[in-house]
Amino acid sequence: MRRLAPAALLAAVLGAAGARAEGLGFVYVSSNVGTASGGHAALVADGTVYHLQSADEGLLLLVREAWSAFQLVYAELENRPLQVAVLDVAPEVTERVQGSFARLYVEQELELARRESLRQDVAWLEAYAQARPTPELRGAGLVSPEAAGDPDAVWLRAVLHARAGHDSLSRVTAESERKLAELAHAADPTRLEELREALSLREAARSLDGAFGLDPRAVAVLPPEADEPLTPPERAGLEALSTRLEHAIAELVLSARPDRGYALLLAQGRYLAARRSLAANHLLLLDAFAAPGRVEAAADDVADSVRAKRREQAAALLRKGREQVLAPALVDEASFNLLEEVASIAARDGRADAAGCASCRRAGAASSQRRSRVTWRPRWRRHERACASKTRGCRRAGPTTS
């Protein structure tokens, strides 16, 4: 299993690579001892990177991400120099190439989404047939009904009422209940995806209206080496993130997206974690690998000096991530996903192999617009593996339909 490396910034290489992010070019990512025994290649077109990654089940997937996110992971966090060979082509050629890759990517993601939906359908049908509880809902376990009336959640509810209307949450609840009643009447086993979306939406409205607080089990517990006080720029970044999440949650509540339940739950969890961070002056991040029933990896048989080195490396990586992602107050979702996953590894003694399969999230989860499904994949896994798990922050659906 590949280990995390201390983050380091190769200014000369990054400067040269960053200047060549526009236009069309091929990117070579150098190998690095301890993190990647071989190189990696990608294509960049007007700031968008396309590259291949080996996934579980023997799949080779096309990955699309912004140049800034690609550079952050490979060049800065993994300390692997980037070399870009720029092609001297007309802008319309770059546009055609990017369009072709974009179509391939969207077709792939739609098929992966269909496969995942069918996989979940089977799990739910088996639960019904065996009279077992249905599988967990993604995101519902990030907040807890036992923490109803949380001050930060109460404030968020007041902000939501001011921006979306005092009856906004009751409208969302009524919308989900109508959908659940429709599905119960139809009793159509091919509409289970709609059922899960309606249940998630109802749970999101319930948690916002009840001002549910953050579930302690949803937070990555950092070791002392990685739990440094917030710096003034990081505090400013968290304040800016909180403000953006307030706007995003209001937009989602007013949105017509039927699948916005998980996006609302994730945004709520992140907002509460950010507010708790500011109150404690220590960073709290959601645990990207927490899931009900998950068994943590047993301690491995290594010397104490090795454990100390791993903790040191994980703390250094998290520190670098905080500087690159949080302090500039320009947090994008892909980078914040990565920061949460680095914290989750630091919370597990710096062991990437103890973290399990990283959670996959939909890009633009805090946006009112429907987007294609995109996952953020940690690059420190052996063979660049992509994860297939979608269990992050889950909770049982509870009573569903009759």
N, C-alpha and C positions, 0 to 999 in steps of 0.2 A: 504494500500500500504506500502510495506516495505521501511524503510528509510536507508540511508547510515550510516555506523558506522565509527568512527575515526579509522584509520589504526594503528595497533600495531603489533610488531614482538615478537612472543613467541619463543625465541631463542632455548630453550631446546627442545621444541616439534618439531620445524622445523628441528633442527639438527638431531633428531632421525628419523623423517619421511624422510628427504632427504637421509639419509643413506640407507633407505629401498626402494628407488624408483626402484632399479633394481630387477630382478626376478619377481616372481608372488606373489601378495598379495591383501588383501582386505583393503580398506581405510574407516575409519569412520570419518566423519566430525561432530564435536560437534555443538550443537545449541548455539545461542548467543542472548541475550536479545536485542530486538529492530531491529534485522536484520533477524533472522531466528528462529522461534519458535520450529522447529524440526530439527533433525539431517539429515545427508545426507550420502550416501554410494557410493562407487566406486570400480572398480577393476583396479589395476595397473599391467602392464606387460612390463618389461624392459623399464621403463620410459614413457610409453604411458598409459594414463588414459582413461577408458571407464566408463561412468555413464549415468543415465537416467534423463531426464528433461521433465516436463509437458510443452506442447506447446499450442498455441492457437488452436482453432478448436478441442480441446479434444484429441490431439495427445500426445503420450508418445514417445519421441525421444531418440535414442542412441547418445550420444555426445562423441567425441574423441578429446583429446587434450594432449599436452605435460605435463609432470609432473610439469615442471617449471611454466607453465601458471596456472595450477590447484592450485598449492601451492600459487602462487602470489595472486589469487583472494580469496580463502577460508581462508588460514592461515594468510596472511599478511594484505590484504585490509579489509576482513570481520572479522578478529580477531577470527577465529574459530579453535581451536586446532585440529590437524590431528593425528589419531592413525592408524598405519599400522600393520596388522597381516600378517606376511610373511609366505608363504607356503613352506615347505621343499619338493620341487619337482625337477625333473631333468630338465635341460635346454630345452630338446625337448618337454616336457609337456608345459612349458611356451610358446614355439614357436607355438604349436598347438592351445592353447587357444587364443593367440593373433591373429593367422590367422583366426580363426572362428569369432572372434569379428570384425576383419577388413573386412571380407566378408559381414557380416551383415550390417556394417556401410556403405560400398560402395553401396550395394544394396538399402539401405534406401535413401542415398543422391541422387542416380540416379533417384529414384522414386519421391523424393521431387523436384528435378530439372525439371522433366517432368511435374509435376503438376503445378509448377510455370510458366513454358513455356506455357502450355495450358491456364492458367489464363490470361497471358498477350496476348495470341492470341485472346481470347474472347474480351478483352478490345480494341484491335486494330481493330478487325472486326466490333465491335459496332461503333467505331469512324468513320470508313469508311462508314458504312451503314447510319449513321446519319449526314454525312458530317461535322463532328467535327474534330478539331485538334487531331492528334494521341497522345497517352500518352507520357510522358517525357522520355528522354533517361537518364539512370543512369550515373552520373558522369559528364555530359556535363555542368552542372551549377556550377561546382567548379571553373571554369575560365570564364572570361568575354571578349567578342570581343571588348567591349568598352575600355578595358585596353590593347589593342594590343600595342606591342613594350615595354612591361615591361622590365626593365633592367635585372632582374633575369631570365626572360623567354628568353631574347635575349642571355644571357650567356648559358643557357641550350641548346638552339638551336645550338650555336656554338660548344658546347661539343658534341652534337649529330652528327653534320656534321663531326667532327673530328673522331669519333669512328665508325659511321655507314655509312659514305659517304655523300657527298653533295647532292646527288640525292635520299637519303634514304626516305625522306618524300614524295617526288613526286612519288616514286614507291609505297608507301603505299596508297597514294591517288588514283593512277591509279588502284591498286588492288581493292580498295573499289568501285570505279566507275564501273569497269568491273562487279563486283558482283551485283551491283544495276541494271545495264543494263540487266544482265542475268535474274534476278528476275522479272524485269518489263516485259520482253518478255515472261517469263513462266507464269506469272499471276497465280501462284499457292498459294492458301490461306493456305496450309499446311507448307509453308516455311517462315513463318513470323519471326521465331527465327533467321534465316539466314539474313533476312532483318534488324532486329534490330542490329545484330552484324556488318553488313556492314555499317550501318548508324553511329554506335558508332565509328568504326574504321576511317571513313571519318572525323568525328568530332574531333577525337583525333589528326589526322594528321593536320587538319586545325588549331587547337589551338596551336600545337607545331610550325608549320611553321609560323603562325602569331604572335608568341610570346605573346599569351594572358596572361594577369596577373590574379592574384587571385581575384575572385569575393568577395567583402566585406561581402556579405550575406552568404558566405560559411564558415565563421570563427565564432567560439564560442567566444562571448564577455564576458570576465571574469570580475567578480566584483573585487573591490580593494583588498578584503581579499585573493583572489586567484591569484592575478596578481603580483607576486613577480619577481624581476629581475633574470635573468639567473645567475647561478653559473658557475664558470670555468669548472667543470666537465660536466654540462649540455650543455655549449657551445661546448665542445669537442664532446659530443654525437650528437648534431645537425650537426656539421661539418661531422662527420662520416656517419650520416644518409644521408646527402646530397650527399656525394660521392657514397654511395651504390645506391641511387636512380638514379644518373647519369648513372651508369653502367647498372642498371636494365632497364631503359627506352631505352637505346641503344640496349640491348638484345631483348626487346619486339619489337622494330621497325624491327629488323632483323629476328624476329621469324615468323614461318608460322602459328601461332595460329589464327584461324579466329575470336576468341572471345576476342582478346587482346585489343580491343578499350577501354572498361571500365577500365582495368588494367592500360593502358597508362594514362587515364584521372585522375585516383586516384593517381598514382605515381606523375604526374605533379602537382596536387593540393598539395600534401604533400611536394614536393620539394619546391614549392613557399612559403608555410607556414613556412618551416624550414629556408629558406633564409631571409624572412621577420622577423622572430624571432631573428635571429642573428643581423640584422641591427638595430632592435629596442631594443635589449637586454631584451626583454620580450617574453614569450612563446605564440605563436599563433598556435592553433590547429583547424583542420577542425571540423565543427559542425556536429556531427553524426546524428542529428535528423532534420536538415533543409531539407525542401522540399517545392516546390511551392504549394501555396494554403493551407498549413498547418496552422491551427488556434492554437495559443499557449493557454495553459490552463489558465483559469481565476485565479486571486489571491485567495487563500483560506483564510478562516476566522480564523486566528490564531493570537495570541498575538505577538507583536514585539519581545519579548524575544525568542519566538519559532523560528521566522524567523532568528534572529541573530544566534541562536544555529545551525540551519540548514546550514547557510552560513559558519559558523565556521567548522562544520563537513565536508562539501564539500571541503572547502579549505584545511583542513588537509589531506583529502583523496587524493586530487590532488597533494599536496606536497609529500606525501608518494609515489604516483605513479611516480612522476618526479624522485625521488631518486632511485626507484627500476628499472624503465624502461629506463629513458633517460640518467642519469648520467653514468651508466656503459658503455655506447657506444656500447651496444650489443642488439640493438632494434630488437626484432622479431615482426612479423606482428600482431600476436594475442595480445601481450601485448600493442602494439601501438594502436590497435583498442580500447582496454580498456581505455587507457589514453585519447583518443579522446572522448570517451563516458563519462568518469568522468568529463572532462572539459565541456562537453555539459550540464551535470546536474548542475555543479557549475554555469554555465551561466544562469540557470533557477532558481536561488535563492535556490539552493540545493535541489530542489524537484525532486525526482526520478519519482513521478507520473506525473510531468509536462513535462517530457522528451518525452513522446510518445513512439512509438515502435522503438527500436534501429535499425539502418541500418544493414543489413546482407551483408557481403562481402565474396568474394571467397578467401580462403586462398591461399597464393602464388600469390597474384595479381601482385606482382612486379617480377614475375619469367617468364622466357620464356617457361617453361614447362607446358603442360596442366596438371591440377590436378583436383581431385574430389572437389565438392563444399562443403565448410565448413563455418559455421557461428560462429561468436563470440557472445555469449549471456550474457548480464549482469546478475549477480546472485542476484542483490538486488531487483528483481521484485517478487511480490507475487507468490507463488507456483512455483518458478523457471521457469517462463514462457519464452519460446523462441519466438522471433519475426518472423514475416513473411514478413515484409515490405522490399522492395528493392528500395526505392525512394530516397536515399541519393544523394544530389547534382545533381538533375535532371534538364533537360532543354528540351523543345519541340524539336522534331526531325526536324521540318521544312519540306520543300518540300522533298517528298520521291520519289515515282515512279509514272509514268503516268498511 
